[in-house]
């Protein structure tokens, strides 16, 4: 199923009165998410690690849409203390309608987060797991709120190795750990939805992916930077599936949205295929419990 009328950001409904946080929104698809939501009237917080780039991006959006309500705030998803501080400082008076867990790192050299986790799993999954937990109370008080977690077609070969989440026991594979983080993103989004529904919550949890979009995410690979020029979608189009998941009423009918073309690399937004591994409840429960243990953030117990 393709989204109504080959959906794009121009078809997005008015977002006036809504409050949104987008992680990693100083560049790539996150930038275009922030731009579109601000243009449509939402109050947008660009939650970013590089504040200089974030301010540059914010100014670009304000130059185009001078009346929009958009701000920047420091958030380092590779640092649990930074995540907690961001959540405490976030102004909660107007609620939080949209949380987009977008930021990520892709195939960097082997490295660790501030708290000692493998960088990709620690940032892409654990950081967003903790952030969501810290912000969920305000979302519970906000009518119609949604969490959208950005996964990837790279989730398909992914496998969560609970015996070696940090890559210390075997030869490190950059791609293997990236895929692990992305299937963790999707598994988390689906399990979060289960737990919210079980708790009788009105908060919705969905997932999305950008297909193959040309962004700064591929900066660690010369080959992928070359392929960006040849086959990738523009980042603006890559943002559309997440914007649809975050705003469209029809998106609530399915948990995972992305491009619908060949192997979901590009094309119109629609229902994306979910690898059965991401639907396994036993894996999801174990991932949740491990994530609570590693981050110290506990919420929505079964």
Secondary structure, 3 states (H helix, E strand, C coil): CECCCCCCHHHCCCCCCCEEEEECCCCHHHHHHHHHHHHCCCEEEEEECCHHHHHHHHHHHHHHCCCCEEEEEECCCCCHHHHHHHHHHCCCCCCCCEEEECCCCCCCCCCECCCCCEHHHHHHHHHHHHHHHHHHHHHHCCCCCEEEEECCHHHCCCCCCCCCCCCCCCCCCHHHHHHHHHHHHHHHHHHHHHHHHHCCCCCEEEEECCCCECCHHHHHCHHHHHHHHHHCECHHHHCHHHHHHHHCHHHHHCCEEEECCHHHCCCCEEECCCCHHHHCHHHHHHHHHHHHHHHCCCCCCC
